[in-house]
Amino acid sequence: MAKLCPKGKAAAKRKFDVYPSAYANMYASAVCSGKVKPGGKKKKKTIKKKNGGGLRKWVGEKWVDIGAPKKNGKYQPCGRKSTTKSKRKYPKCVPLAKAQRMSKSQKTSAVKRKRAKKQGVGGKPTMVKTFKKK
């Protein structure tokens, strides 16, 4: 096995975070043999921001209770302080944008289906589809 030339070693150390490594040594030997021109710093990884969903979008949405609308057409925020002390019935929470798109019959149907199921089984909230399948 031939020794790597100093030029190849230096180029590999500049390009790779970890030296020695298999990839760095392959690069260094390619520089020494003249197959690759040394140069350039290691490229910084760019993180592409995804358009659309995910947890960040979910957290950023304003969640409202469609089962307890206010008289002026707005909605109360999702959740309640205490399940035993609260006078409010079990909430059906959706993002505000979805609540505004829903018709009155869709809202009442979703709330009825949510409240018909036994709530808090095993200490977990009961999930119900917002829109009923046709």
C-alpha positions as CSV (number, residue, x, y, z in Angstrom):
1,M,0.0,0.0,0.0
2,A,1.5,3.3,-1.1
3,K,1.7,6.3,1.2
4,L,-0.5,9.3,0.6
5,C,1.1,12.4,-0.7
6,P,1.1,15.5,1.7
7,K,-1.0,17.4,-0.8
8,G,-3.7,14.7,-0.8
9,K,-3.7,14.5,3.0
10,A,-4.1,18.2,3.4
11,A,-6.9,18.3,0.8
12,A,-8.8,15.5,2.6
13,K,-8.4,17.2,6.0
14,R,-9.9,20.4,4.6
15,K,-12.8,18.6,2.9
16,F,-13.9,16.1,5.6
17,D,-14.8,16.5,9.2
18,V,-13.3,13.2,10.2
19,Y,-9.8,12.3,9.2
20,P,-8.6,9.5,8.8
21,S,-11.7,7.8,7.4
22,A,-12.4,5.6,4.4
23,Y,-13.9,8.4,2.4
24,A,-11.2,10.9,3.3
25,N,-8.5,8.4,2.3
26,M,-10.2,7.7,-1.0
27,Y,-10.3,11.4,-1.7
28,A,-6.7,11.9,-0.7
29,S,-5.5,9.0,-3.0
30,A,-7.6,10.5,-5.9
31,V,-5.9,13.8,-5.4
32,C,-2.4,12.2,-5.2
33,S,-3.1,10.2,-8.5
34,G,-4.4,13.3,-10.2
35,K,-7.9,12.1,-10.7
36,V,-9.4,14.9,-8.6
37,K,-8.4,18.5,-8.4
38,P,-8.0,19.6,-4.8
39,G,-9.9,22.7,-3.8
40,G,-12.9,24.0,-2.2
41,K,-13.9,23.9,1.4
42,K,-16.3,21.3,2.8
43,K,-19.8,22.2,1.8
44,K,-22.1,23.3,4.5
45,K,-25.3,21.2,4.7
46,T,-28.3,23.3,3.9
47,I,-31.5,22.4,5.5
48,K,-34.5,22.9,3.2
49,K,-37.5,24.2,4.8
50,K,-40.6,22.2,3.9
51,N,-43.7,23.9,2.9
52,G,-46.7,22.5,4.6
53,G,-47.5,20.3,7.6
54,G,-45.6,18.9,10.4
55,L,-45.5,19.6,14.1
56,R,-44.5,23.2,13.7
57,K,-47.6,24.0,11.6
58,W,-49.8,22.1,14.1
59,V,-48.4,24.0,17.1
60,G,-48.8,27.4,15.3
61,E,-52.5,26.9,14.5
62,K,-55.1,28.4,16.7
63,W,-57.3,25.6,18.1
64,V,-60.9,26.3,19.0
65,D,-63.8,24.4,20.5
66,I,-66.6,24.1,17.9
67,G,-68.9,22.6,20.6
68,A,-69.1,25.9,22.5
69,P,-69.5,28.8,20.0
70,K,-69.9,32.3,21.3
71,K,-73.0,34.4,20.4
72,N,-71.0,36.7,18.1
73,G,-69.9,33.9,15.8
74,K,-66.5,33.4,17.3
75,Y,-65.2,30.3,19.2
76,Q,-63.9,29.7,22.7
77,P,-60.3,28.4,22.9
78,C,-59.8,24.7,23.0
79,G,-59.7,22.8,26.3
80,R,-61.0,23.3,29.9
81,K,-59.4,23.9,33.2
82,S,-60.8,20.9,35.0
83,T,-62.9,18.0,33.9
84,T,-64.7,17.6,37.2
85,K,-65.3,21.3,38.2
86,S,-66.0,22.5,34.7
87,K,-69.6,23.1,33.5
88,R,-68.6,22.9,29.9
89,K,-69.2,19.7,28.1
90,Y,-66.4,17.7,26.5
91,P,-64.8,19.9,23.8
92,K,-64.4,19.1,20.1
93,C,-61.3,21.0,19.0
94,V,-60.3,21.8,15.5
95,P,-58.1,24.5,14.0
96,L,-59.8,27.8,13.5
97,A,-59.3,27.7,9.7
98,K,-61.1,24.4,9.5
99,A,-63.9,25.6,11.9
100,Q,-64.6,28.5,9.6
101,R,-64.8,26.2,6.5
102,M,-67.3,23.8,8.2
103,S,-71.1,24.2,7.8
104,K,-73.3,24.3,10.9
105,S,-74.6,20.8,10.3
106,Q,-71.0,19.5,10.0
107,K,-70.1,21.1,13.3
108,T,-73.1,19.7,15.2
109,S,-72.5,16.2,13.7
110,A,-68.8,16.2,14.7
111,V,-69.7,17.4,18.3
112,K,-72.5,14.8,18.6
113,R,-70.1,12.0,17.5
114,K,-67.4,13.2,19.9
115,R,-69.8,13.4,22.9
116,A,-71.5,10.1,22.2
117,K,-68.2,8.2,22.8
118,K,-66.9,7.4,26.3
119,Q,-64.3,10.0,27.1
120,G,-60.9,9.6,28.8
121,V,-60.6,5.8,28.4
122,G,-57.2,4.8,30.0
123,G,-56.5,8.5,30.7
124,K,-56.2,9.3,27.0
125,P,-58.5,11.6,25.0
126,T,-60.9,10.0,22.6
127,M,-60.3,10.8,19.0
128,V,-63.2,11.2,16.5
129,K,-63.0,12.0,12.8
130,T,-64.1,15.6,12.2
131,F,-65.9,14.7,8.9
132,K,-68.0,11.6,8.7
133,K,-67.3,9.2,5.8
134,K,-70.0,9.1,3.1
